[in-house]
Amino acid sequence: MIRRIAPPLLSGTVFGAGLALGGMTNPARVRGFLDLFGDWDPTLAFVMGGAVIVMAIVWRFQKGMAHPFFAEKFSLPERVDLEPRLIGGAALFGMGWGVAGLCPGPGIAALVIEPSAAAIFIFSMLAGMGLVRLIES
C-alpha cells in the first residue's frame, strides 16, 4: 500500500512546494503576470520556463521507456482534435485564472498558506465542476 501511495504523495508535495516557492499561490502575482499593459510582473514566466525545460528533458527519457517506474503503462492523451467543448473549457479556465489569480493546483497548495481565501476558490471551482456535470447529464 505504501509503495503505491508514496510516489504520488511525494510528487504532489514537491509540486505544491514548487508552486508556493514560485509564487503561483499568490493571486496578486498571477494577476500581475497577466497584466501585460499595466504593471507587468515577469516572475511567473521564469517559473513556466523552468517547467517547460524540465518537461522537455523528461519527454526525451519517456520516449525510450517501456513503462513508467510506478505504473504498468503511460496514461497519455490519445485524442488530438480540437472541439468546441475543449476550446470553451480552456477559455473559461483562462478567465477564471485571470479573475481569481489561481488555478486548481495552486488553489489546493494555497489551502496551506491562506486557507480561508483558497477555500472560497476551491469551493467555487468544485461548484462549477458540479454544475457542468449537471448541465451535461
C-alpha positions in Angstrom: 0.0 0.0 0.0 2.7 2.5 1.0 4.6 1.6 -2.2 1.6 2.6 -4.3 0.7 5.8 -2.3 4.3 7.2 -1.7 5.2 8.3 -5.2 2.1 10.4 -5.9 2.2 11.8 -2.4 5.8 12.8 -2.7 5.4 14.2 -6.2 2.3 16.1 -5.2 4.2 17.6 -2.2 7.1 18.6 -4.4 4.7 20.1 -6.9 2.9 22.1 -4.3 6.1 23.3 -2.7 7.3 24.4 -6.2 4.1 26.3 -6.8 4.4 28.1 -3.4 8.1 28.8 -3.9 7.5 30.1 -7.5 4.7 32.5 -6.3 1.9 30.7 -8.1 -0.2 30.6 -4.9 -0.2 34.4 -4.7 -3.1 35.7 -6.7 -1.7 39.2 -6.8 1.5 37.9 -8.5 -0.6 35.8 -11.0 -2.7 38.8 -11.9 0.5 40.9 -12.2 1.8 38.4 -14.7 -1.4 38.6 -16.7 -1.4 42.4 -16.7 0.6 42.8 -19.9 -0.2 46.5 -20.4 0.0 47.6 -16.8 2.4 46.8 -14.0 3.6 43.5 -15.6 5.4 41.0 -13.3 7.5 38.6 -15.4 8.3 36.3 -12.4 5.9 33.6 -13.5 7.4 33.5 -17.0 10.6 32.1 -15.3 8.5 29.6 -13.3 6.8 28.4 -16.5 10.0 28.4 -18.5 11.7 26.2 -15.8 8.7 23.8 -16.0 9.0 23.7 -19.9 12.7 22.9 -19.6 12.1 20.1 -17.1 9.3 18.6 -19.2 11.4 18.8 -22.4 14.1 16.7 -20.7 11.5 14.2 -19.2 9.8 13.7 -22.6 13.2 12.7 -24.1 13.6 10.0 -21.5 9.9 8.9 -21.7 10.2 8.0 -25.3 12.8 5.4 -24.5 10.9 3.8 -21.6 8.7 0.7 -21.9 6.5 1.8 -18.9 6.6 4.3 -16.1 8.5 3.5 -12.9 5.4 3.2 -10.8 2.7 2.0 -13.2 2.1 -0.6 -15.9 1.5 1.8 -18.7 1.7 5.5 -19.5 -1.6 7.5 -19.4 -1.1 9.8 -22.3 -3.8 11.7 -24.3 -4.8 9.8 -27.4 -7.1 12.5 -29.0 -5.6 15.4 -30.9 -8.7 17.1 -32.3 -10.0 20.4 -31.1 -13.7 20.6 -30.4 -15.8 23.5 -29.2 -16.2 22.0 -25.7 -12.4 21.9 -25.2 -11.9 25.4 -26.6 -14.8 26.7 -24.4 -13.4 25.0 -21.3 -9.9 26.5 -22.0 -11.5 29.9 -22.3 -13.4 29.6 -19.0 -10.3 28.3 -17.3 -8.3 31.3 -18.5 -11.0 33.7 -17.4 -11.2 32.1 -14.0 -7.4 32.2 -13.7 -7.4 35.9 -14.5 -10.2 36.8 -12.2 -9.2 34.6 -9.2 -5.5 34.6 -9.8 -5.5 30.9 -9.0 -6.0 27.7 -10.9 -6.6 24.2 -9.4 -3.1 23.2 -8.5 -2.0 26.5 -6.9 -5.5 26.8 -5.3 -5.1 23.5 -3.5 -1.5 24.4 -2.5 -2.8 27.8 -1.2 -5.0 26.0 1.2 -1.9 25.5 3.3 -0.8 29.1 3.1 -4.1 31.1 3.2 -6.8 28.6 3.9 -9.8 31.0 4.1 -9.3 32.7 0.7 -8.2 29.4 -1.0 -11.2 27.6 0.4 -13.6 30.0 -1.3 -11.8 29.4 -4.6 -11.8 25.6 -4.2 -15.5 25.6 -3.2 -16.4 27.8 -6.2 -14.3 25.6 -8.6 -15.9 22.4 -7.3 -19.4 24.0 -7.6 -18.6 25.0 -11.2 -17.5 21.5 -12.0 -20.6 20.0 -10.5 -22.8 22.5 -12.4 -21.1 21.4 -15.7 -21.8 17.8 -14.9 -25.4 18.6 -14.0 -25.9 20.5 -17.3 -24.3 17.8 -19.4 -26.2 14.9 -18.0 
